[in-house]
Amino acid sequence: MKRAATGAEAMADLAFTAATMPAAEALRRLTYCEIGVDPAIPLLALLSRREELEETLLAELSLTADELEARVEAEPDERHAYFLQTIALYALAEWQEPRAFDRLVHYLGQDSETAAEQLGDIVTEDLHTILGRTYGGGDLGALKAIIENAEAEPFVRNACLLSLHVMMLLGKLPRADLLAYYAHVAETLKGPDNEHWSDLIVLSLARLREPALAAAIEAWFEAGLVDEGYADRSEVARIHADRSGCIEEDLLRPSVFDNLTGYLCGWDWFNSTDPAEFSGPAQSSDDDEREPGQPYVREARKIGRNEPCPCGSGKKYKKCCLIEE
């Protein structure tokens, strides 16, 4: 009982300190976060000040990729990393702020490869949920344009596709509309132009567990478009049979949005003391991908998908080493 009381008292102290922290101070501490410093108090302060701070956070989502990179370059020293755009993404999703949706889709659509680089594993972990939570109704044309753009970054495309499923689960999109669009995607995007996305799309379509899509999914396998080392028929069958609720949990991410402060405070940057862990070539290696909570650092000029591959094969980058990355 004493231990429980102590924990409750600590939470009460945190809440009191957060409630008395000025909004401007919370923003300052969350713009360039110091490594190893617990952000709980400024996060709680920010999340409780929606009316005061949502315009500032929305403005952060309106920045271009170049403007965001300038923010990164303006970091005061190696012990501080720019986080405010990331904090804005999660806070606005927590509030289900619909004005964030168009801004985020615009950012993703301008240069999806740079967006993927800047967002890191947020793209595969939480972007679909953030998009789904911030959608407030209206035109989905810009989102669908990213999904249907064969030149767009594959994981960004997939997050956009999955966000439609999230919208359906949240009651924002009729299932019939989602099914019709999934059927459209399965038919019109089947081909070599989308080969770098085919494994992802088959699994994403399967998650709807809709018998009407079974033939369309099988057609992708029959056409040899799916790398069965990544996504095979048994995996599709397992997804179709799953009734555990894990698919819905993965889409809605309650582990994030039921305790957003706890989730963000658990990120690596806030639980480390050595900035060197978050910079250098390891950041882009297959064995050490940049997870949520690891700051974005530009190491070198980005290679365009349509440029000659630097390995010297004579192929375009997107047809060669980008696949391996």
C-alpha positions in Angstrom: 0.0 0.0 0.0 2.8 2.4 0.8 4.5 1.7 -2.5 1.2 2.4 -4.4 0.7 5.6 -2.4 4.2 6.7 -3.3 3.5 6.0 -7.0 0.3 8.0 -6.8 2.0 10.8 -5.1 4.7 10.9 -7.8 2.0 11.1 -10.5 0.3 13.9 -8.6 3.5 15.8 -8.4 4.1 15.3 -12.1 0.6 16.5 -13.0 0.9 19.6 -10.7 4.3 20.5 -12.2 3.0 20.1 -15.7 -0.1 22.2 -14.9 2.0 25.0 -13.7 4.5 24.9 -16.6 4.0 27.8 -19.0 3.0 26.7 -22.5 6.0 28.5 -24.0 8.4 26.6 -21.7 6.9 23.3 -22.7 7.3 24.1 -26.4 10.9 25.2 -25.8 11.8 22.0 -24.1 10.2 19.9 -26.7 11.6 21.7 -29.7 15.2 20.6 -29.1 15.1 17.8 -26.6 18.2 17.0 -24.6 19.4 13.4 -24.6 18.7 11.4 -21.5 16.3 14.0 -20.1 12.8 12.8 -19.3 10.2 14.8 -21.3 7.2 13.7 -19.2 6.5 17.1 -17.6 6.6 19.2 -20.8 4.7 16.5 -22.7 1.9 16.5 -20.1 1.9 20.3 -20.1 1.6 20.4 -23.9 -1.1 17.7 -24.2 -3.2 19.6 -21.6 -3.0 22.9 -23.5 -4.7 22.1 -26.8 -6.4 25.5 -27.2 -3.1 27.3 -26.6 -0.8 25.2 -28.6 -2.6 23.4 -31.5 -2.0 26.3 -34.0 1.7 26.2 -33.3 1.8 22.4 -33.8 -0.3 22.7 -37.0 2.2 25.2 -38.3 5.0 22.7 -37.6 3.2 20.2 -39.9 3.1 22.9 -42.6 6.9 23.1 -42.9 8.5 21.7 -46.0 11.2 19.0 -45.9 13.9 21.7 -46.5 12.5 23.8 -43.7 12.5 20.7 -41.4 16.1 20.0 -42.4 17.0 23.6 -41.5 15.5 22.9 -38.0 17.8 19.9 -37.7 20.8 21.8 -38.8 20.0 24.5 -36.2 20.4 22.0 -33.3 22.4 23.9 -30.6 24.8 21.0 -30.0 25.1 17.2 -30.3 23.2 16.7 -27.0 20.0 18.3 -28.4 17.9 16.9 -31.2 15.0 18.5 -33.0 11.7 16.8 -32.0 8.9 19.3 -32.3 7.5 18.1 -35.6 7.4 14.5 -34.2 5.7 15.7 -31.0 3.2 17.6 -33.2 2.4 14.5 -35.2 1.5 12.5 -32.1 -0.2 15.3 -30.1 -2.5 16.2 -33.1 -3.3 12.5 -33.6 -4.1 12.2 -29.9 -6.5 15.1 -30.2 -7.8 13.7 -33.6 -7.3 17.2 -35.0 -8.7 17.1 -38.6 -6.7 20.1 -39.8 -3.5 18.1 -39.4 -4.6 15.5 -42.0 -4.2 17.7 -45.1 -1.0 19.2 -43.9 0.5 15.7 -43.3 -0.7 14.3 -46.6 0.8 17.4 -48.4 4.1 16.9 -46.7 4.2 13.2 -47.6 3.2 13.9 -51.2 5.8 16.6 -51.8 8.8 14.2 -51.5 7.8 10.8 -49.9 11.4 9.6 -49.9 12.7 12.5 -47.9 9.6 12.3 -45.6 10.4 8.6 -45.0 14.0 9.5 -44.2 13.0 12.3 -41.8 10.2 10.3 -40.1 12.2 7.1 -39.7 10.4 4.1 -38.3 7.4 6.2 -37.5 6.4 5.5 -41.1 6.0 1.8 -40.5 5.1 1.9 -36.8 2.5 4.7 -36.4 2.0 6.8 -39.5 -1.1 4.8 -40.6 -2.7 5.4 -37.3 -1.8 9.1 -37.2 -3.3 9.6 -40.6 -6.5 7.7 -39.7 -6.9 9.5 -36.4 -6.5 13.0 -37.9 -8.9 12.3 -40.9 -12.0 14.3 -40.3 -14.0 13.5 -43.5 -13.8 15.0 -46.9 -11.7 14.4 -50.0 -9.2 11.6 -50.0 -7.8 12.3 -53.4 -4.4 13.5 -52.3 -3.9 10.5 -50.0 -5.0 8.1 -52.8 -2.6 9.9 -55.2 0.3 8.8 -53.0 -1.0 5.3 -52.8 -1.3 5.1 -56.6 2.1 6.8 -57.3 4.5 4.1 -58.4 7.4 6.4 -57.8 6.4 7.1 -54.1 8.4 5.6 -51.3 6.9 2.1 -50.7 6.4 2.2 -47.0 4.8 5.7 -47.2 2.4 4.3 -49.8 1.6 1.4 -47.5 1.0 3.6 -44.5 -1.4 5.7 -46.6 -3.2 2.5 -47.7 -3.5 1.2 -44.2 -4.7 4.5 -42.9 -7.9 3.9 -44.9 -8.4 0.7 -42.8 -7.9 2.7 -39.7 -10.5 5.2 -40.8 -13.0 2.3 -41.3 -12.3 0.9 -37.8 -12.8 4.4 -36.3 -16.2 4.7 -38.1 -14.9 7.5 -40.4 -15.1 5.5 -43.7 -17.8 2.9 -44.7 -16.5 -0.6 -45.1 -18.2 -0.8 -48.5 -16.1 2.2 -49.7 -12.9 0.7 -48.3 -13.6 -2.6 -50.0 -14.4 -0.9 -53.3 -11.1 1.1 -53.2 -9.1 -2.0 -52.2 -10.5 -3.9 -55.1 -9.6 -1.0 -57.4 -6.0 -0.9 -56.0 -5.7 -4.7 -56.4 -6.7 -4.5 -60.0 -5.1 -1.3 -61.3 -1.8 -1.5 -59.5 -1.0 -5.1 -60.4 2.1 -4.9 -62.5 5.9 -4.5 -62.7 5.7 -0.7 -62.0 4.7 -1.5 -58.4 7.0 -4.4 -57.8 8.8 -2.8 -54.9 5.4 -2.4 -53.1 3.8 -5.7 -54.1 4.8 -7.7 -50.9 3.4 -4.9 -48.7 0.2 -4.4 -50.6 -0.8 -8.1 -50.6 -0.5 -8.3 -46.8 -2.3 -5.0 -46.3 -5.2 -6.1 -48.5 -5.3 -9.4 -46.6 -5.7 -7.5 -43.3 -9.3 -6.6 -44.3 -10.1 -10.4 -44.2 -12.6 -9.9 -47.0 -13.4 -13.0 -49.1 -14.2 -10.8 -52.0 -10.6 -9.8 -52.3 -9.2 -13.4 -52.2 -9.2 -13.9 -56.0 -7.5 -10.5 -56.5 -4.8 -11.3 -54.0 -4.2 -14.7 -55.5 -3.8 -13.0 -58.9 -0.8 -11.2 -57.6 0.8 -14.5 -56.6 -0.1 -16.1 -59.9 1.5 -13.2 -61.8 4.8 -13.7 -59.9 4.7 -10.2 -58.4 5.1 -11.3 -54.8 8.4 -12.3 -53.2 7.2 -15.4 -51.3 10.2 -15.2 -49.1 8.6 -12.1 -47.6 4.9 -12.7 -48.1 3.6 -16.1 -49.0 0.2 -17.7 -49.3 0.4 -19.3 -45.8 0.9 -15.8 -44.3 -2.2 -14.5 -46.2 -4.1 -17.5 -44.9 -3.0 -16.9 -41.3 -4.1 -13.3 -41.6 -7.5 -14.3 -42.9 -8.0 -16.7 -40.1 -6.8 -14.4 -37.3 -9.5 -13.4 -34.8 -7.3 -12.5 -31.9 -7.7 -8.8 -32.3 -4.0 -8.3 -33.0 -4.6 -6.9 -36.5 -7.0 -4.2 -35.1 -4.5 -3.4 -32.3 -1.7 -3.0 -34.9 -3.8 -0.7 -36.9 -5.3 1.4 -34.0 -2.2 1.3 -31.8 -3.9 1.6 -28.4 -0.6 0.9 -26.7 0.5 4.4 -28.1 -2.6 6.5 -27.8 -3.9 5.1 -24.5 -0.7 6.4 -22.8 1.0 8.7 -25.2 3.3 10.3 -22.7 4.5 6.9 -21.5 5.1 5.8 -25.1 7.1 8.9 -26.0 9.1 8.9 -22.8 10.2 5.3 -23.6 11.9 6.4 -26.8 15.7 5.7 -27.0 16.8 9.3 -27.1 15.3 10.0 -23.7 16.9 6.9 -22.2 20.4 7.2 -23.4 23.4 9.4 -22.5 25.6 9.0 -25.6 24.6 11.1 -28.8 27.1 9.0 -30.8 24.5 6.1 -30.7 22.2 8.1 -32.9 24.6 9.3 -35.7 26.8 7.9 -38.3 26.3 5.2 -41.0 24.7 2.7 -38.6 21.6 4.8 -38.7 20.8 3.5 -42.2 22.1 0.0 -41.9 19.8 -3.1 -42.1 20.8 -4.2 -38.6 20.2 -0.8 -36.9 17.3 1.1 -38.4 16.3 4.4 -36.9 13.4 3.6 -34.6 10.9 6.1 -33.3 12.7 8.3 -30.8 15.9 8.4 -32.8 16.5 11.9 -34.2 16.9 12.5 -38.0 20.5 13.2 -39.1 21.4 13.9 -42.7 24.6 12.0 -43.4 25.0 12.5 -47.1 23.2 13.7 -50.3 20.1 11.6 -50.9 20.3 9.5 -54.1 17.2 9.9 -56.3 15.2 6.8 -57.2 15.8 7.4 -61.0 19.5 8.3 -60.7 22.1 5.7 -61.8 22.9 3.3 -59.0 26.2 4.3 -57.3 27.2 0.6 -57.3 28.0 0.9 -61.0 25.6 -1.7 -62.2 24.2 0.6 -64.9 20.7 0.2 -63.5 18.5 2.9 -61.9 18.9 3.2 -58.1 15.3 2.1 -57.6 15.9 -1.1 -59.6 19.1 -2.0 -57.9 20.5 -1.2 -54.4 17.4 0.6 -53.1 15.6 -2.8 -53.1 18.3 -4.2 -50.8 18.1 -1.2 -48.5 
